[in-house]
Amino acid sequence: MQTKKPGGENEWVDPDEAPPLTREWFERADLYRGDNLVRRGRPKSVSPKQAVNLRLDADVLEYFRNTGPGWQSRINEALRKAAGL
């Protein structure tokens, strides 16, 4: 039997009614080393990008934004090409 906590979360009353501990459940579980939560997701880059403030002409910014998601990476790519990197 489940009851609702004030925050809207389910609270298991009977441990026999708990969801089965499947492989998928363990794959989504948080992993701790000591008291530290091990972050999931993409590993840290060897050469991470740096956040900067950059003033661009409005038409240049509009052009890149209109190219859709990834426009910032395309600006980076254009700058690398212009710098000969």
C-alpha positions as CSV (number, residue, x, y, z in Angstrom):
1,M,0.0,0.0,0.0
2,Q,1.3,3.5,-0.9
3,T,0.4,6.7,0.8
4,K,1.2,10.2,-0.4
5,K,3.7,12.4,1.5
6,P,2.9,16.1,1.7
7,G,5.4,16.8,-1.0
8,G,3.6,14.5,-3.4
9,E,6.1,11.6,-3.2
10,N,5.0,8.1,-2.7
11,E,5.8,6.5,0.6
12,W,6.0,2.7,0.8
13,V,4.1,1.3,3.8
14,D,4.8,-2.4,3.3
15,P,8.3,-3.4,2.2
16,D,6.8,-6.4,0.3
17,E,5.2,-3.9,-2.0
18,A,8.4,-2.0,-2.9
19,P,9.3,-2.0,-6.6
20,P,11.6,-4.8,-7.7
21,L,15.3,-4.0,-7.7
22,T,16.1,-4.4,-11.3
23,R,19.3,-3.8,-13.3
24,E,17.7,-0.6,-14.6
25,W,17.1,0.6,-11.1
26,F,20.7,0.1,-10.1
27,E,21.9,1.8,-13.2
28,R,20.0,5.0,-12.3
29,A,21.0,4.9,-8.6
30,D,23.4,7.5,-7.2
31,L,26.9,6.3,-6.6
32,Y,28.9,7.6,-3.6
33,R,32.6,7.3,-2.7
34,G,32.7,8.0,1.0
35,D,30.5,11.1,1.5
36,N,31.1,12.3,-2.1
37,L,28.5,11.9,-4.8
38,V,30.1,10.6,-8.0
39,R,28.7,12.7,-10.8
40,R,27.2,11.0,-13.8
41,G,27.2,12.2,-17.4
42,R,29.9,13.4,-19.7
43,P,33.4,13.1,-18.3
44,K,35.3,16.3,-17.8
45,S,37.2,17.5,-20.9
46,V,40.9,17.5,-21.1
47,S,40.8,20.9,-22.6
48,P,37.5,22.5,-21.4
49,K,36.1,25.6,-23.0
50,Q,36.1,28.9,-21.2
51,A,33.2,31.2,-20.7
52,V,33.8,34.7,-22.0
53,N,31.8,37.9,-22.7
54,L,32.1,38.7,-26.4
55,R,30.5,41.6,-28.2
56,L,29.4,40.7,-31.7
57,D,27.6,42.6,-34.4
58,A,23.9,41.9,-34.3
59,D,23.7,40.6,-37.8
60,V,26.6,38.1,-37.1
61,L,24.9,36.9,-34.0
62,E,21.5,36.6,-35.8
63,Y,23.1,34.6,-38.6
64,F,24.7,32.0,-36.2
65,R,21.6,31.8,-34.0
66,N,19.4,31.1,-37.1
67,T,21.5,28.1,-37.9
68,G,19.9,26.3,-34.9
69,P,21.2,24.4,-31.9
70,G,25.0,24.3,-31.7
71,W,25.4,27.9,-33.0
72,Q,28.0,28.7,-30.3
73,S,30.1,25.8,-31.4
74,R,29.9,27.0,-35.0
75,I,31.1,30.4,-33.9
76,N,34.0,28.7,-32.1
77,E,34.7,26.7,-35.3
78,A,34.7,29.8,-37.5
79,L,37.1,31.6,-35.1
80,R,39.5,28.6,-35.0
81,K,39.5,28.6,-38.8
82,A,40.1,32.3,-39.0
83,A,43.0,32.0,-36.5
84,G,44.5,29.1,-38.5
85,L,44.1,26.6,-35.6
